[in-house]
Amino acid sequence: MVYEGVAPDVYIYGALIHAYCKTRNLLQALALHKDMVSNGIKTNCVILSSILQCMCEMGMVSEVVDQFKEFRDLGLFLDKVLYNIVVDALCKLGKLEEAVELLNEMEGRHMPLDVVNYTTLIDGYCLQGKLVDVKNMFQKMKEKGVELDIISYNVLVGGFSRNGLAEEALNFSIVWRHKA
């Protein structure tokens, strides 16, 4: 892919891949990514995140996990955003133990978990009705000094409400209002 004698760099490829992903043209995005790599241009986390997020948005949740493993097996650098996309996919698939293992892998790679990572797993526990695990994760966050944000509180309130625990949901709502 050369235009008027100028070969694209990682930024041009990244912008094009991102554009294809935004329009859910995954096949074209993957073809362009393959072209980029075959031309000796190293991929990066931003490009990989665009591809995995596109797959999620297209309902290809199982494929996200497989693609992530392929990226990992290739020895590519994977950041917190990529890991979190896959944790979310695993939660949607009901594979919470694998999601926890992935978070443990992140910590093992010296990527401390943040509110987004914890909230993603809490949402997964809520979706599966595992409210004891939600409470344990909430406690773990407090112990590690990770502050909940408005999204965390919304996930907690929604999760407890969906699971028939309106009073606990209300308690989280009250705590958030006093915090804000």
Secondary structure, DSSP 8 states (H G I E B T S, - for coil): --BTTB---HHHHHHHHHHHHHTT-HHHHHHHHHHHHHTT----HHHHHHHHHHHHHTT-HHHHHHHHHHHHHTT----HHHHHHHHHHHHHTT-HHHHHHHHHHHHHTT----HHHHHHHHHHHHHTT-HHHHHHHHHHHHHTT----HHHHHHHHHHHHHTT-HHHHHHHHHHHHHH-
